[in-house]
């Protein structure tokens, strides 16, 4: 009964947030709140998090309110009786083991409506950057206040998270970054055995790292999941005495008791010690008492006998508190339910609905043992796969500048009555981007001839990755268009693949799904911008390069003097209709298969114009590169300098996305040079959803034609009279 009551509290808190007009209701059972919540959603017919309590007309809003209030009144009498029974049950059952940790239905936190909450995290590397995203999602889901995140990062995490937050555009969220390299000297002298390395000591430096006018901050590990509004935690600062400077939860393992194994000697601690996964730091007071000198003296003194830290900053914090217990404010343990080995966390709560913060502080992470671990794991996975676009909700009554003025202006210029409005809207849609989703390592070649294969894909082309990695040993930049849930499926796939695990020079960049079209050129541009070599091979993921193409292209870059000329090297494209193909190991073998009908020139049956200018007849006997002229609808796969023009993002889905790019290369006077000993082969697959829309929708084809004409006009304005040939060629088709 208590479990249902707790869930009903949570559910109704969300409902009260969405519709403040029914906030006078004080008690509903879980079942009735769920029914009421469901009726609200059905009436509203909109996204829970994006459009709360907004209907098309004032009359509709009044009707919704009336229906909801009517349903509330019908339920209240029944609920009074159940509440009486619940109180009787609680009275006979007694209080929980840890009364201080038992929570009633959460009340609104006692902080100002738009008070800014500051949160700090230390984050380094690719894996920690992924963990931070899940933490942030759990905070954003519950929050009602503006937030300011302070990230102490290495260069990798800075690049990933700055790009992510810039593209996420969450209202009422500020983000600041601080260079961990500048802080390393503060803690590098401390020997540390913890797996987090030097970054596990960085929290000791926050009074110096964070702005001097920042008075207080919540400090979190990256392996934290919130199950409540972080404002409740922020409000605890007001419970500090005048002398207290730090808030912590007691350690829930026996580590600091020193009885885990024979000769186990932990750092000194007050009782069971404290866990530093969740910290309330009163920075203003810490600076006043000389925190930087105090923790250093503590560390120096203890290291004389302890020689190194085992739990990084946590050991030093505990040794400091042992000497200065009056400075600590002990938080109820549900603010940091620790799922480490040998934990007492189960004594923290009577029901899992009591939880506020879950801390996956075991090295085993989700594989830790706990009788409620399935519940914890499901809560974590919910936020892991949660659609981050839904967290772009505005905070009512709090000023926000999430949408830039230029973007807002572009949106206002669009005509919603335009038949092609959806296409134009897609062009200015800002997609969330998570760069380097997996570990990435690249050592630049010393001769400045290196080439990155650049491609994009969605979930239905995932099976091509292993084959491409076997055919291309050089660096690869891949942009993957996926939902949050699909990105996690990809992660599991990549981590289980021996081929992909062994390739560290592949950059995987997630572009999160939004809107009804596949923004193919935007996704391509993400992959192109994040190539780290002087040259790029602009390919598609459903093509397999010939064996040895990487080395051949690097030699061609030198032979054709691409460093000092504007050239686009064309790699001739072929295709097979067979799902099983004995891949040709040479040009001679490919020509033999071409003659036998095992292979075809690409799109020979359906779209010959796309690659006809390659001049396959000449290629058969060519031994040196040869120049070809641009023709209408030419869309070859090329090698160019990395600073080439980007793809035009107005083209989405199927049609003209590569054609427009080649036109701009030609307009910039790139010479199109066909390589005589290079080839790539398209592998068969089911047709994409976008090509089906193109074939079945006259409106789609009409808008594509409109976009083509507008692209021609823009090209003429940009490149002058020389670009008129593209318009003439188009009219002659």
N, C-alpha and C positions, 0 to 999 in steps of 0.2 A: 504493500500500500504506500509506504514511504517512497519507494522507488518511483511509482507512478506520479506521486505528488511532486517530487523533485523535477521530473521531466515536464510535468504540466507547468511548473513555474518557468522553466526555460522557454517552453513554447509560447507561453503567454507574454513573456517579456518581449519576444520578437513581435508578437501581434500588437502589443502596446506601442512599440517603437514605430510600427508601420501606421497605425491608426490611433493617435493620441486621444481621439474623442471617446474611446471606450476604456480609458485608463482608470476610470473610477471603479471598475470591477476588481475586487480584491481576491476572490477565490473561485476557481473552476477546477473540476477534476481533469485529469489528463485526457480522458476520452472526450469530454465535452469541449475542452479547449481545442483538441485536434479537430473535432467536427466544426467548431466555429472557425478555426483557422482555414480549414478546407473550404468552407462556404465563402470565406473572404476571398480566397484565391479564385474560386469559380466565378464569384461576382466580378472581381476585378479583371480577370482574364489577362493578366499581364505578368511580367517577370517579377518575382518576389523582391529581388534586390535592386532592380533597375528602376522600377516605376511604382513605388509604394504609394497606395492611396490616391492614385491619379486616374481619373476617368475622363472620358471625352467631353462631358458637359457638366456644369454645376448641378443640373437636375439629377444626373446619374449618380453623382457623389452623394447627394442628399438621400436618394433611394437606398444606396448601399449602406449608409450610416443607419438609416431607419431599420433596415432589415437586420443588420448586425445587432443593434440595441434590442430589438424585439427578441431575437434568439437568446441574447444574454439574460433578459428578464425571465424567459421561460425556464432557463437552466438553474437560476439562482436558488430556488427553493429546494430542489433536489441536492444541490451542492452544499447547502447549510447542514442538511442531515448527514451527509458523508463527512463533512468537516468535523462535526461533533463526534462521529465514530472514530475518525482518525486521531483526534485529540485524546480520546479515551484509550486507544491502542498505544499511543506514545506514552501516556501516563503510566500504564501498567508495564510496558516493556522497559522503562528506565532510560537513562541517557546513554549515548554512545560512549565507548571507551575513552575517547579523547574529546571531551565536550567542547573544547576550544575549536575543534576542527569541524564541528557539525554546523551545517548551514541551513537556514530556512530559505524560503523563496527569496531569491536575490532582490534586494532593493536597488533603486537607482543610486549610483555612487555619489558620495557627497563632494563632488567637485563641480566647478562651473560648467555650464553647458558647452561652451566652446573653448574650454581650457586646453592648452596645448600640452600633450603628453610626449615626453622625450624617452626614446628607447635606444640603447646602444648594444652593438654586437661586434665581436671580433670574427672576421671571416677571411679565410685564405684558401685559395685553390678552387678547383672545379667542383669537387664533391660538396664542400661546405657551402658553395654558392647555391647549389641545388637545395640543400637543407634549409638555407635561409628563406628561400621562396615559400616553402611549406610553412615555416614559422610565421612569416608575414601574412600568408593567406589566413591562418587561424586567428591572427590578431585582427585583421581587417574584417573578417566575417562578423565578429562580435562587437566591434568598436562603435562608439557613438561620438567620439571626440576627434579633433584634429591630431595628427601624429607627426612627429619629427624623428626619423630614423638616423642614427649616427653609426656609420660603419667604419671600423678600423680594418683596412684591407691591404692585401698585397696587390701587385699590379694585375694579376689574373682576375681576382674577385672584383677589383675596381672596374675593369673593362666590362665584365659580365653584368654586374649589378647596376652600373650607371646606365648602360644601354637598356637594361630591362625596365628600370623605373621610368626612364625618359619615355619609353614607348608604352608603358602601362598606363600612365596618365591618370592616376587615382586621385580624385578630388581630396583636398584637405590633407595631403600627405607631402611632407618635405623630406628630402634626403640629403645628407652630407657625408663626405668621404674624407678619411684621414689616412695618411700614408704610414703603413706599419713599418716600413723600412726606416723611417725617421725615428721610430720608437725602439727599435731593436737594441740599440746601445744601452737603453735603460734597464734591460732585463737579460741581455745576452751573457752576462757574467754569472748567472744563476744556473748551476748544473740541474738538469731536469730529465727525468726518466719517462714522463708522461707521453702518450702517443701523439698528443697535439703539438708537441715540440715547443719552439719558442713562442708560438702564437697563444699557447695555453697560459702564458705569463702576462700577456698584454693588458689584461684588465687591471693590473696593478698600476698602470700608467694613465688611467683615464682622467685623473685630475689635471694632468699636464696635457693630454691629447685633446680633450674636449674644450670648447670655448670657455674663456675665463668668466664670462657672465652667465653661464649655464649653472643654475643652482642645484638641480637634482635630476636624476636619471634612473630609469630601470635598465639594468644590465642583464642580458639573456645569452645563454649558450645557443648555438644553432640547432641543437637537437631537442628543442622545446616545442610543445603543442599546447595552445591555449584552448580552454573549453568554456571561457567566460570573457566578459568585457575587461580589457586591461585597465580600464579606469578604476575598477574596484581595487586593483593592486596599487595604482597611483595614489588613491585616497588614503592609503595606510601611512603615507608620509606625514599626514596630519596627526597621527597617533604617536609619533616620535616624541620622546621627552626632549628637553633642551639640550641634553648631553649626547643623545643618540645620533650616530652619523651613518649607520649602516644597518640594513634590514636583511635578514637571512633566515632560511628554513633549516632546522636541525638536520644533520646528516642521518639518513635512515638505514645505513649499514653499520656494522660493528668495526669499521676500519680504524677509527681513532681510539677505540677501546683496546686495541692491540692484542686481541685474542683470536685472530683468524687462523694463525698457524704458529708453530714454534719459532721463537726468536723474531716474531713480527714486531718491529719497532716503528710506529708511526710518528709523525710530527706532533708536538704538543697541541692539545685542543681543550676547550671547555666542555667537559662531559663527553657527549657523543660527537661533538664538533658540529660544524655547519657546512652545508653544501653551497657552492658558489654558482650553480647553474642559473639561479634567479637571485639578483641582488638589487636592493634599493640603496642607491648611493646618494647621500646628501653632500654633494660636491662642495657647496659653499662652506659647510662646516668642516669637511675634511681638509680643505685648503687652510682653513683657519687654525687647525690644530697641528699643521705641518705633516700631513699624511705621507708625502713623498719621503721625508727623512725617517719617519717612524717605521714604515714598512721595510725600508732598506736596512735600518739598524736591526730590526727583528730578523730579517733574512740572514744577515751577516752573522748574527749571534748563533742562530740555530744551525746554520750550515757548518759551523765548526765541529759539530758532533754528528749531524745528519748526512753531511757530504753532498746530498742532492735532494731535490723534491721528487716525490712520487706522484702527487696529484696536482702538480703545477701551482697556479696561483692559490688554489684552495688551501694548500699546506701553509702558505705564508699568511693568508687571511686568518686562519685558525690560530696560528701562533701569536699573531697580533691581538686577537680577541682574548686569548688566554691571559694575556698581560693587561688587557683593558676591557674587561667584561661590561663595564658601564656604558660603553659606546655602541653596543649592539642592541638592536630591536629584534626579538625573535618573532618570525612570521608563523602563522598557522601552517601546518605541514601540507595542507592541500594546495598551497601555492607553489609546491615543488615536489610532486609525487615522484620519487626516484625509483626507476626500474632497473637498478643495478643488481649485481649478484648479492646474495645474503642480505636482502633489503627487508626492512620492517614497514614498507610502504603500505601494506594492507591494513595496518593499524591507523592509517591516516583518514580513513573514510568508512562509514557504515554502508553506504551505497555508492556505486560508481557515479551516480548523479551528483554526489558531493564534490566531485573533482573540479579543480579550477585550472591547474597547470600540470601537464604530464612531461616528465623529463626522461628521455631515453639515454640515460648516462652510462649504460653498460656498453662495453666494446662490441657486444653481440647485437646491440640495437633492437630491431624488431624480433629477434630470435630469443630474447630474454625469457626466463621462466617466471610466471606470475599467474595466479588463478584467474585473474581478470584480463590476461594479456590479449585475448581475442577482442574484447571490448576496446582496449587501448589501441590495438593495431587497426581496428576498423575506423576509429576516430581519426587516427593519423592518416590512413589511406583516403578517407573522405576529403581531407584538405589537400593531400598530395595530388589527387586527380580532379580537384574542384576547378571549375571554369573560372579562371581569374578575371575574365571580362565582367562577370557578375559583381565583382567587388569595386567596380567603378561608380558606385552609387554616391550621390551627393549627400552631404550632411545638412539637413534642413536647418536654416537659420545661421549657419556658419559660413563665412566668406571663403571662397575657393577660387584658385586660378589654375585649375588642372588643364583646361583647354586653352591653348595659346591663342592670342589675338588673331594671328594669321590663319589658323585653322578655323576659328570661329567665323572669320570673315569669309573664308572659302565656302563654309557651310551655308552661310546666309545668301551667298550669290547663287546657289543652286535653285533651280525651279522645280518644285515637287510635281508639277503637272507635266514636266518633260517626259516623253515616252522612254527616254534613256536615262532617267534620273538615277536608277540603281547603278548603272555603269559609272556615271559621273561621281556618285557618292563613294563608290569603291576606290576611285583613284585617290581620294584624300583621306580614306580610312587609315588610322594609325593602328597597326597590328603590334601586339606585344612580341618582343623578340628576346629570346634567351640564347646568347652566343655561347659557343664552346660548352655545350651541354655535357659532354664527356671529356675526359682527360685529353689534352692536346699538347704535343711536343713537336717542335720543328726547329731544326738547325739549318740556317740559310747556307746555300751552296756558295763557295768562295768565288765562283766565276761569273756570277750575275746572269746565269742562263736558265735558272730554275723555272719550271712550269707547274702550275697548279691546275688540276682538273676541277672545273666548276660545274655544278649541276644542282638540280632541285628535285624533290620528290614528295609524295604523300604516302600514306600507310600502305596503299595497294601496290607500291613498287619496292617495298622493303626487301623483298627477296633478291633484288639485283645487287645489293651492296657487297655481299661476299664475293660474287663473281667479278665485280669491278675491281675490288681490292686485289684479286689474284691477277688481273690483267694490267693493272697500273700500280707500280711501286712508288711513284712519286707522291707529293702532297696532294690532298683532296680537300676541297671546301664544299660542303653539302648543306643546303638549306632544306629543312623538312617542314612541310605545312601540316600541322597536326593540332588536335585538341589536347588539353591537359592530360586527359586519360590516355590518349594515344601516345603521347610523349613518354609516359611511364611504361607502356607496352614496348615501345622502341628501346627504352633503357634496358629492360629485362632481356630483350632479344640480343642487344649488342653485348651485354655482359655475359650471356650464355654462349656466344659465338667465339670459337677459338680464333677464327680468322680476324674478326673485328677487334678482339681483345689485344691481339698482337700488333695492331696498327695504331701507333700513337700520332702519326702525321695526318690524320683525318679530322678536320674540324666539322663538328655537327652543330648546326645552328637551328634552333626551333623557332619557327614563325607560327604563332598560335592562330587557330582558325577564328574567323569572324566574318559575318556577312554571307551572302548566298553564292558568291563567285570564288573561283580559285584565282587568287591574285598572282598569276604565274610570273609576271615580270618583276613584281615587287619581291617575290621569293628569290628569283634569280639574282636580283641586285644585292640582297643580303649575302648570298654566297659569294658574289663577285667582290663586294667591299671588304670581305674578311679573308680574301686570299692574301698570302704573305710572301708571294714571289713576284719577280719583275714581270713575268708573263703568265697568261692564263689560257687554258684550253676550254672554251665554252661549249659544253656538251650537254646531252640529256642522259638521264640515269638509265634509260632502257636501251642504251647502246653499250656494247663491249668494245673497248679499244683493242687493236691488234697487239699481240705480245711484243714487247720492246718499243712500243710507241713513245713512252716517256723519254727514253734515251735518244730516240730518233728526232723527236721534237727539239730537244736541247741542242743537238748538233745542227739542226736546221736554223735555229735562232742565230747561231754564229755564222753559218754559211750565207744566210740571206741578210746579214748585217741589220737585224731588226732593231738594234740599239740606236741606230742613226737614221732609220727610214720608217715610214708609216706603211706597214704591211699587215695583212690579215692572211694567215696561212690556212688554206682550206684542206681539211681532212675528208677525203671522199667517203660518202656514206652508202652502205649496202644494207640489205635486210634478208632475213630468212623467215619462212612461214612455218618452219619446223621448231617444235619446242625442244627437241634434242638435236644438237648440232655438233659435229666434229669440227671444232673451230680451226680455220686455216692458219697455218704457221708461217705462211709467206704469201707474197703477192702472186707468185706462180700458182700456188695451190688455190688461192681465191679465184683467179681467172678460170681455172679448171672447173671449179664448183659453179661459177657463173655460167659457163658454157653448158654444163649439165643441168642447169635449172634448179640447183640446190640453193643458190643465192640469186638475188636480183638487185639492180640499182634501187636505191631507196625511193619508195613511193612510186615505182614504175607503173603500178596498176591504177593508182588513184590520184596522183598529184605530181605528174612528171615535171611541171614547171618549177617546183620547189628546188630541184637539184640539177635540172638539165644544163644550166650554164657551166657546171663543173666539167662538162665535155668528157664523158666517160670513154668515148671512143679514142680520144687522144691519150687519156690516162693509161689505157691498156699497154701502150708502147712507150710511154714517156719515161725518160731516165733522169730528167732534170726538172726542177719546178717551172711551171708555166703560168703566165698571167691570163686571167679571164675577165671579161667585162660584166658589170652589173646588168641584170635583166629583171623585169618585173616579177615579183613573188619569189625571188631567189632567197633561200634561207639555209646556207651551208653552215657546218660546224667549223669554227675557226680558232686559231691561236693568235692572240693579240697581246699588246702590252696591257698591264693591269689598269693603267689610267685611261683606258678606252672609254667611249661614251657608255653610259648605263642604259639599260632597257627602258623603254617608255611604259610607264606604269598604268596608262589609261587602258592598255590591252589586257584583258583578264580572260580566264577560261581558255576557250579554243579560238584560234584565228589571229594571224598577223602579229603574234608576239615576237617571233624571231625575224620575220620579214622586215618589220619596222627598224629593228636594230641594225641589220645589214645595210638598209638604206642610209642610215645615219653614218655608218662607217664609210660608205661610198661618198656621201656628201662631204665628209671630212677628208676625202681624197686618200683613203687607204687603198693600196694596191692589193687586189685579191689574187693570191698566188696558190695554185694547187700543188700539193706535195705528191711526187710521183710514186713514193714507196710507203705511203701511209694509208690506212683504211680503218674503218669502224663498222660494226655490224649491229643492226637493230634486231632485238629479240622480240618474239611475238608476245602479245598480252591482250587481255580483254580491253575493249574501247573504254576510254574515260567517260565519266558522267558529263563532262563539259562538251565533248564532241557530239554526244547524243542530244544535248540541248541545242547545239548549233544546227543540227540536222532537222530537228523536230519543231523549232520555234522560229516563225517568220519574224517576230519581234526581235529576237536575238540577232538574226542576220541583218535586219534593218539597222540596229544600233551599231553593229560592227562596221557596216558600210559608212555610217555617219561618223564614227570615230576615225576611220581611214581618211575621210575627206578632211576632217579637222587636223589630223596629223600632217597631211600634205600641206595644208595652209601654214601650220606652225613651222614646218621644215623650210618653206619658201621664205617666211619672215626671218628665220634664223640664218639661212645660208644664201639668201638672195636669188638672183636669176639662175644660178647654176642648178638650183633644186627644182626648176620647172620641168626638167626631164622626167622626174618621177610622176608628176601629175599627168603629163602627156602620155607616159607609158600606161598609167592606170586607165586613162580614158580610151586607149586603143585596145584594151582587153575585151 
